[in-house]
Amino acid sequence: GKLLLSWEERDTWNFAFEVYDSTYTKAKTANDYPLKLYLNSDLHMQLSVDTTDTAMSLHIVDVKATTSATDSEDYSGLTYYLWKDGCKKDSSAAEVPQLP
């Protein structure tokens, strides 16, 4: 999905977080959520921002899988982290280099 953020009236950024099919050609739509995947399935995600700020960078902090369709602080079910606190936790997770 897409998200529009504004920071102290100084600038506005259009962020896009998209999940793709295995060929990386078709993004999932709102009707596809919550995602239900089999164990050991590939998941292709992209985070991007539309900006002219050449100093801005994006970093992965946390990526997790849960048995719940919603994310909440009081969730106590199973949680599997692919990335946690900026560090890769799953050996199959891979970061795609930034495109020019």
Stockholm file with secondary structure:
# STOCKHOLM 1.0

chainA/1-100         GKLLLSWEERDTWNFAFEVYDSTYTKAKTANDYPLKLYLNSDLHMQLSVDTTDTAMSLHIVDVKATTSATDSEDYSGLTYYLWKDGCKKDSSAAEVPQLP
#=GR chainA/1-100 SS CEEEEEETTTEEEEEEEEEECTTSCSBCCGGGCSCCCCTTCCCEEEEEEECSCTTCCCCCCCEEEESSSSCCTTCCSCEEEEEETTEECSTTCCCCCCCC
#=GC SS_cons         CEEEEEETTTEEEEEEEEEECTTSCSBCCGGGCSCCCCTTCCCEEEEEEECSCTTCCCCCCCEEEESSSSCCTTCCSCEEEEEETTEECSTTCCCCCCCC
//
